Every structure is written in structure tokens, then in C-alpha cells.
């Protein structure tokens, strides 16, 4: 894999909150020099790159050895979903670490007769979902409704709630919860 000097310089400059002009001024080079390097339209000599990096300040060794942040995964194959519950009720979450996330998306699968339990659930978030197939009885507080394909729910999860499959068909739902609390 080729090392992208321009992209690395831009990322480091932005990480330090510097504009191209500010970095050029600090390094004693022209703004055009910084711009051409970042666009990979100019391949700087070691001396030129060192001079630009002195404006940050950063050594050449640090520039070339610094770990580049891994690209954030934005697409997930079915087998990459994280199974957080398996059995009569299966929850498969989109993404692994949700610590810095505001939204949790789950593909839910309820076997016939599956039930989240007599004890109602409660947690500090909001959630919603759309039934893809089957029938799901959703109880929220004192309200109860059987939902079918295309039907949806959305509520404050602090309210006591429960989900139960109705009939002998598997029920599938795609749901979202914010903030993640499951």
C-alpha cells in the first residue's frame, strides 16, 4: 500500500486545528507549497517536508510512524452483525462498539411464542421499530397492539414495555434505540 503524504499532512494539520495558511506561516513556506503537498501535486524533498512539519511541530519519524486512524466501518454484511442475544429471541446489532454512538440499530427475530417476559422492560432511551414479517404484540404501559408487516412503533423506553410473537410464524423487526441502552 502506498503512503499518501498529502492525506497524512492534511489529517495532521487538521488534527492540530491549523489552516493551510497558518501552517505555512509557522513553517516559513508559501501557502501554495502546503496546498500542493496536500493535493499530492508536489512531492516534497525530505528537507521541504521537515520544514513544513517544524510548523506543527512534528518530527519526520513521527509523521511516518504515526498510526493512521482506521476508517470507520459504514457497511455491514449480515454475518458481521453482532449477536447480542440468541435463542427464541435473537437480537443482531449493527456495529460493535457503541460507546461513542447515539443510535443503536437492531435486527430482531422472534420465534413463534417468543416473549420478552412477564416483567416489563424499562430503560432510559427512546425506541422505535418496523415489523418486516409476522405478527408482534407490543405492550407499552397500558396500551397493547398487535402489529403486522409494515406496522411500526415508537415510544419513550422509560415506559414499561413488552414484546411477544403472535401466531405460528417467525416475526422480524428492525428497531432503533437512542441512546444505545441494550
Secondary structure, DSSP 8 states (H G I E B T S, - for coil): ----HHHHHHHHHHHTT--HHHHHHHHTS-HHHHHHHHTTSS---HHHHHHHHHTTT--HHHHHHS-----------GGGSEEEE-SSEEEEESSS--TT-S-EEEEEEE-TT-BS-SS-B--SSEEEEEEEESEEEEEETTEEEEE-TT-EEEEETTS-EEEEEESSS-EEEEEEEES---
